[in-house]
């Protein structure tokens, strides 16, 4: 859905405090800055951001990579530094108050800052909802005290906030703006040097070492089961970096029967675009596969302890975004004990060989794509501008 070109709202010097803690937030922040600058040509942008935001004229008080910490042990090892950065940022915003503070994702870090600023009279916005609708739902009360406006990427998230009387705007998903409505499978195969005539299975067991350790061999054994039935199927695994590539190669070498697998460094979206079916872990990759109109099978395993805890906490009927968005099981989800090589393989073959089902999925995925394609940068900037102007007057 195309939006009208933004017009200048004010020539006054408006300051936007923005906090992004990871690469995805940096990309969102850069797009937001571009759209806000159309409305406020003399605007100043300051806080924490990465290279993408800095390229748009953003002033980062702290290198963004100081916030990019994964895993409980790593966070505990850096907790004093993270608290120090948060205190420094709050003090800066108190000393030179921006017109609005915008936290982009990273809720464990940004929401506390948003709350302090809001209590001090500085309007606050949070961009990208935490998964509060899925688990630990009581966090909504903390969020309600922390933000004047929540910007969500997905429509069902907005409904959850509306039900709890938290001001919210659904802005759409940036991926839906960037990925074409019609996939270019042949072009992707050509660019990757893959056979254009043979069916192709893309396998994405995750981007982190722990995920690949839990799911890599499972997916490879499912692929071996598939190739026993369909020897013509090509197997491709995109790996996010050199470390994951080496990990995947070691898992392949450890198999009793070696598989012919094409490994691609990065380029996961191109690999999915080139595929006939995608076998993947749950997560944002399921949204990308849906936007690329690809039939998929979701497989996931956790440790028994984590599974026992999480299954009690999660409050939604599905784990994959396509099913959550459609409010029906479009995509098979084979989790924990249900995720076996045979069950995953059978589900993949069903989607590879059933053309009627493939056509039905393409239609359903295209309808969802249209819903998410909202020009997110512009819509987010419009909602933030409305808040700023309301407070200014």
Secondary structure, DSSP 4 states (H G I P E B T S, - for coil): ---PPPPP---S--EEEEEE-SHHHHHHHHHHHHHHHHH-TT-EEEEE--HHHHTTT-EESS-GGGT---SHHHHHHTHHHHHHHHHHHHHHHHHS--SEEEEES-HHHHHHHHHHHHHTT--EEEES--STTTS-TTHHHHHHHH-SEEEESSHHHHHHHHHTT--EEE---HHHHHS-SS--HHHHHHHHT--SSS-EEEEE--SSHHHHHHHHHHHHHHHHHHHHH-TT-EEEEEESSHHHHHHHHHHHHTSSS----EEEES-HHHHHHH-SEEEE-SSHHHHHHHHTT-EEEEEE---HHHHHHHHHH--SS-SSHHHHHHTS--SEEEEGGG--HHHHHHHHHHHHH-HHHHHHHHHHHHHHHHHH-S-HHHHHHHHHHHHHHHHH-
